Amino acid sequence: MGTWSSARAAVLAATAIFCLQASAALAWPERPVKMIVGVPPGSAADTTARFVAKHLSQRLGQPFIVENRPGASAIIAAKAVAESLPDGYTMLVATNSPVVTNVAVFRELPYDAVKDFAPVAGIARFPMVLVVPGTSPFKTMLEFVAGLRAADGRMNYAAGTPTYQVVVELFHERNGVRGTPVPYKGTAPAIADVAAGSVDYSIAEVSAVMPLIRAGKLRAVAVAAAQRLKDLPDVPTFIELGNKDFEAYAWTGVFAPARVQPAIVQQVAEAMRAAMTHREGKAFVESIGGIAFDVTPQQLRDFQVSEIEMTRRMVRNANIRVE
């Protein structure tokens, strides 16, 4: 009888805990939710975060407030979220850098990009574009690759972020060429120097380069997407130019601290999917040169892990310096 009583007590205790957790999840959110972004205001990631925050506020009945904590390749922002209480009131709007690229380019991080975060939902993907100065003599990919091969490492490229450097090195590997990286603290100054002709080329996401392409300051050579872009209909894809399966995107997604209740993750994921698949969400993503990134929490985790593996391989193969 004692054993039966103990077992019954354990079941009742477990049931009580489950009910308390379920009750807390159902009540969430009861106060404003903070969405931390590791980039400055005005960037594509910040713009998407603010769109998502507005719609989550409307759908879930509490303010979702975007807080910018730029710096250190988004390490500051990611660390803040990783160390937050897993109560659903602090989330990370992440780009590739904090949850993928940093794992491969830093020897030590103050967080574990996989174990310390619960994936929630994707937001958008932004195809990357290979660009040269508007005054460059290279007008086609064939001409550009021939120029790189002849220069044999003497041409410089602007590395706005570690993510972009990895993609440039992947392009080099695929085409049997090489160039010399010039590191920058951010995409904007890197692209500005390419436009000024101070650096020979770069790769960056489409929304970062489109204004300068339209102004004639940059020339787009190739697009790292499955299909040509609506805003760049005359620019071929890398795939068309013989780089099989060459696709590269800057992307944004939402992550919560690990151990957050699954019911909260599901609640946010469903609200985000409803917002981003609505015609307003689709129009917004298209207006900033993006593509919908509609994935479940598990699909986002699988994608993250596969991207980490690919990035680590590229960092090794290209001998990119690990800090």
C-alpha positions in Angstrom: 0.0 0.0 0.0 2.9 2.4 0.8 4.3 1.9 -2.7 0.9 2.6 -4.3 0.6 5.8 -2.2 4.0 7.0 -3.2 3.4 6.3 -6.9 0.0 8.0 -6.6 1.6 11.0 -4.9 4.3 11.3 -7.6 1.6 11.2 -10.4 -0.4 13.9 -8.6 2.7 16.1 -8.2 3.6 15.7 -11.8 0.0 16.5 -12.9 0.0 19.6 -10.7 3.3 20.8 -12.2 2.0 20.2 -15.7 -1.2 22.1 -14.9 0.7 25.0 -13.4 2.9 25.2 -16.6 -0.1 25.0 -18.9 -1.9 27.7 -16.9 1.1 29.9 -17.1 1.4 29.4 -20.8 -2.2 30.1 -21.4 -1.9 33.4 -19.4 1.2 34.4 -21.4 1.8 37.2 -22.3 0.7 39.3 -19.3 3.2 42.1 -19.8 5.3 43.5 -22.6 7.7 41.2 -24.4 11.2 42.4 -25.3 12.6 41.5 -28.8 16.4 42.1 -28.8 18.2 42.7 -32.1 21.9 42.7 -32.5 22.0 45.3 -35.3 21.5 49.1 -35.4 18.1 50.6 -36.4 17.4 50.9 -40.1 19.0 47.6 -41.2 16.9 44.9 -42.9 17.0 42.7 -39.7 15.8 45.7 -37.6 13.0 46.6 -40.1 11.7 43.0 -40.1 11.9 42.8 -36.3 9.7 46.0 -36.0 7.2 44.6 -38.5 7.0 41.3 -36.6 6.8 43.1 -33.2 3.9 45.3 -34.4 1.9 42.3 -35.6 2.6 40.1 -32.6 1.4 43.0 -30.4 -1.9 43.1 -32.3 -2.4 39.3 -32.3 -1.2 38.5 -28.7 -2.6 41.6 -26.9 0.6 42.9 -25.3 3.4 45.2 -26.6 6.3 43.5 -28.3 9.2 46.1 -28.0 12.3 46.0 -30.2 15.5 46.8 -28.4 18.7 47.3 -30.4 21.9 46.0 -28.9 24.4 46.2 -31.7 28.1 45.3 -31.6 30.6 42.4 -31.4 29.0 40.5 -34.3 25.7 40.4 -32.4 27.4 38.6 -29.5 26.1 41.2 -27.0 22.5 40.6 -28.0 22.7 36.9 -28.1 24.4 36.7 -24.7 21.7 38.9 -23.2 18.9 36.6 -24.4 20.7 33.4 -23.6 21.1 34.6 -20.0 17.5 35.7 -19.7 14.8 33.9 -17.8 13.1 31.3 -20.0 9.7 32.9 -19.3 8.9 34.1 -22.9 9.4 37.8 -22.1 12.8 38.1 -23.8 13.4 36.9 -27.4 16.2 37.3 -30.0 15.6 38.4 -33.5 18.6 36.8 -35.0 20.5 37.0 -38.3 23.0 34.4 -39.5 25.8 35.9 -37.4 24.8 35.1 -33.7 23.3 31.7 -34.2 25.4 30.3 -37.1 28.5 32.2 -38.3 29.9 33.1 -34.9 30.1 29.4 -34.0 32.6 28.9 -36.8 34.7 32.1 -36.6 35.1 32.5 -32.8 37.1 30.1 -30.7 35.0 31.0 -27.6 31.5 32.4 -27.3 29.7 33.4 -24.1 26.7 31.3 -25.2 26.0 28.0 -27.0 24.3 28.9 -30.2 22.2 25.6 -30.2 21.9 24.6 -26.6 21.1 28.0 -25.2 18.2 28.9 -27.6 14.8 27.5 -28.5 14.0 28.2 -32.2 10.6 29.8 -32.7 10.1 30.8 -36.3 11.7 32.1 -39.4 10.9 35.6 -40.7 12.6 36.3 -44.1 15.5 35.4 -46.3 17.5 38.0 -48.3 19.4 36.7 -51.4 23.0 37.8 -51.6 24.4 39.7 -54.6 27.9 39.8 -55.9 28.7 43.5 -56.7 31.6 45.5 -58.1 32.0 49.3 -58.4 29.8 51.0 -61.0 33.1 52.0 -62.7 34.5 48.5 -62.8 35.7 47.2 -66.1 34.0 43.8 -65.3 30.4 43.7 -66.7 29.8 39.9 -66.6 30.7 37.0 -64.4 32.9 35.5 -67.1 34.9 38.8 -67.2 35.1 39.1 -63.5 36.3 35.5 -62.8 38.9 35.9 -65.6 40.1 39.1 -63.8 40.3 37.4 -60.4 42.2 34.6 -61.9 44.7 36.9 -63.6 45.1 39.0 -60.4 45.8 35.8 -58.4 44.9 37.2 -55.0 45.8 40.9 -55.7 42.1 42.0 -55.9 40.5 43.0 -52.6 37.0 42.3 -51.4 35.1 44.0 -48.6 34.1 41.6 -45.8 31.3 43.5 -44.1 30.5 40.6 -41.8 32.0 37.1 -41.2 28.9 35.7 -42.9 29.6 37.6 -46.1 33.3 36.6 -46.0 32.3 32.9 -45.8 30.0 33.3 -48.8 32.8 35.1 -50.8 35.2 32.3 -50.0 32.6 29.7 -51.1 32.4 31.6 -54.4 36.2 31.5 -54.7 36.3 27.8 -54.0 33.6 27.1 -56.6 35.4 29.1 -59.3 39.1 28.3 -58.5 40.0 31.9 -57.8 41.1 33.9 -54.8 41.1 37.4 -53.4 42.2 39.3 -50.3 39.7 40.1 -47.6 39.4 43.6 -46.2 37.5 43.4 -42.9 34.9 46.0 -42.0 32.8 46.7 -38.9 29.5 46.3 -40.7 27.9 46.0 -44.1 27.2 49.7 -44.7 30.9 50.9 -44.7 32.0 47.9 -46.6 29.5 48.5 -49.4 30.2 52.2 -49.4 33.9 51.5 -50.1 33.1 49.2 -52.9 30.8 51.9 -54.4 33.7 54.4 -54.1 36.0 52.1 -55.9 38.3 51.7 -52.8 37.7 47.9 -52.8 37.2 45.7 -55.9 34.1 43.6 -55.0 31.9 42.2 -52.3 28.9 40.1 -51.6 26.0 41.3 -49.4 22.3 40.9 -49.1 20.1 42.5 -51.7 18.5 45.2 -49.5 21.9 46.5 -48.6 23.1 47.0 -52.1 19.9 47.9 -54.1 20.0 51.6 -53.4 23.6 51.9 -54.7 22.8 49.6 -57.7 19.9 51.9 -58.6 22.1 54.9 -58.3 24.7 53.4 -60.6 27.3 53.3 -57.9 27.4 49.5 -57.8 27.1 46.9 -60.6 25.4 43.6 -59.8 27.3 40.6 -61.3 25.3 37.6 -60.0 22.6 36.7 -57.6 22.9 33.8 -55.1 19.3 32.7 -55.3 17.3 29.9 -57.0 15.7 32.4 -59.4 16.4 35.9 -60.8 15.2 38.7 -58.6 12.2 40.8 -59.5 14.3 44.0 -58.9 17.3 42.7 -60.9 15.7 40.9 -63.8 18.8 41.2 -66.0 21.2 39.8 -63.5 21.8 36.1 -63.8 22.0 33.7 -60.8 25.2 31.9 -59.9 23.4 28.7 -60.8 22.7 29.9 -64.3 26.4 30.8 -64.6 27.5 27.2 -63.7 27.8 27.4 -59.9 25.6 24.4 -59.2 23.3 24.8 -56.1 25.0 28.1 -55.2 22.4 29.9 -53.0 23.3 32.2 -50.1 20.9 34.2 -48.0 21.1 36.6 -45.1 18.1 35.5 -43.0 16.2 36.5 -39.9 14.4 34.3 -37.3 13.2 34.4 -33.8 14.8 32.5 -30.9 13.8 32.3 -27.2 16.0 31.2 -24.3 16.3 27.5 -23.9 13.8 25.8 -21.6 11.0 28.2 -22.5 7.7 26.4 -22.3 6.9 24.7 -25.7 3.3 26.1 -25.5 4.8 29.7 -25.6 7.0 28.8 -28.6 4.0 27.4 -30.4 1.9 30.4 -29.6 4.4 32.8 -31.0 5.2 30.6 -34.0 1.5 30.4 -34.9 1.0 34.2 -34.6 4.1 34.9 -36.7 3.1 32.5 -39.4 -0.4 34.1 -39.5 1.2 37.5 -39.9 3.9 36.6 -42.4 1.6 34.5 -44.7 -1.0 37.3 -44.7 -1.0 39.5 -47.8 0.4 42.4 -45.8 3.3 40.2 -44.5 4.1 39.0 -48.0 4.0 42.5 -49.5 6.3 43.8 -46.7 8.9 41.1 -47.2 8.8 41.6 -51.0 9.2 45.4 -50.6 12.5 45.0 -48.8 13.9 42.4 -51.3 13.2 39.4 -49.1 11.7 36.0 -49.5 9.3 34.4 -46.9 11.1 32.1 -44.5 8.2 30.0 -43.4 9.5 27.2 -41.2 8.4 25.4 -38.0 10.5 25.5 -34.9 12.0 22.1 -35.6 12.7 23.0 -39.3 14.5 26.2 -38.1 16.6 24.1 -35.7 17.5 21.6 -38.5 18.4 24.5 -40.8 20.5 26.2 -38.2 22.5 23.0 -37.5 23.1 22.4 -41.2 24.2 26.0 -41.8 26.7 25.7 -38.9 28.2 22.6 -40.4 28.5 24.2 -43.8 30.0 27.4 -42.4 32.6 25.5 -40.3 33.7 23.6 -43.4 34.1 26.8 -45.4 36.1 28.5 -42.6 38.5 25.5 -42.5 38.8 25.2 -46.3 39.4 28.9 -46.9 41.7 29.3 -43.9 39.6 32.1 -42.5 41.1 33.4 -39.3 39.3 32.2 -36.2 39.4 34.8 -33.4 
